[in-house]
Amino acid sequence: MFLNALPATTATAYALHAFLKMAGFALHKKYGSQFLKILDVISRCLLPALKEQGSKLQTEAVNNLQNYLNDKIYLEEPEGQYLAQQLLSKELFM
């Protein structure tokens, strides 16, 4: 695979964490065990590769991803996923 040949970087870790925070809930809901397999690959392959680099930013990025996986944040619906059902400005002009 092409992506396996690319080195793990801090930018990759931060981008992946941001993506998972917003899309993880929907991906888990839609794909279930297939999504969990992807998270397992991230845990087994990407995180160790990031840890090997050892910079301070790397450590923060790894901790963010590790916390996401360990705390199963993908089971929580992200804030702001749905638009408000009522407009707040409507209340101001009544």
N, C-alpha and C positions, 0 to 999 in steps of 0.2 A: 504494500500500500504506500501511496505517496506520502501521506501524512506521517506515517511511522518513520520516514527518513528525515523529517524536519526536527531540529532540536527544540526541546521544551524551553520556552523563554518566559520572562516575567509578564510580558505583554499578552502572551497566550493564556497564561493563568488568570490574569485579571479579566480578559475578554470572556473566557470560558465561565468564570464565576458570575459575571454580569449577565451573560446569556442564560445560565442555569437559574439564576434568581428570578428572571422574568418568565422564562419558558418552561422551567422544570416541572411546575405543577401541571401545566397542560400536556406536556410530553408524557409524564407519568400517567395521567388520566387516560390519554389516548393509547399509549403503547405498552403500559404496564411492565411486564417482565423484560421486554426488549430494552426499555429505557434503563432498567436496573442493571442489565448486562453492560450497557455503555458506562454507567457509573462505576461498575466494577473494574472495567478496563482503565478508566481514569484513575481509580484508586490504586490499582496494581502497577500500572505502567507510567502514567504521567507524573503522579506525585513523587515517586522515587527519583525520576529523572530531574525533577525540579529541585528536590532536596540535595542532590549531588552538587548542584551549582553553588549552593550555600551563601549567597549574598543576603543582606538584610531584607531587601525588597522581595527576594525569592521566598524567604521565610514567611513574610506576611501573606504573600499570595498563596503559598502552600497551606498556611493555617486557615485562611478564608475558605479554600476549597475543602479542606479536611473537615472543618466545622459544618459546612454545607452537607457533606456526605454523612458525617457521624450523627448530626442532629436531625437528619432526614427532613430538611427544610423543604424539599420538593413535595412533601405532603401538605404543606400549608399554602393556601391560596395567596398569591402576592397582592399587596395593597395596590389599588388603582387598576385592577384588572378590568373592572367594569365601570362604565360611565355612570355618573349619578343619575338616579331616576327622576329627580326633581331639580329644577334650576334654583339656585340660591337667590338669584336676582329677582325672581318672581315674588319672593317674600318681601323684598325691599319696597316694592311698588304697590303693595296692597294696603 
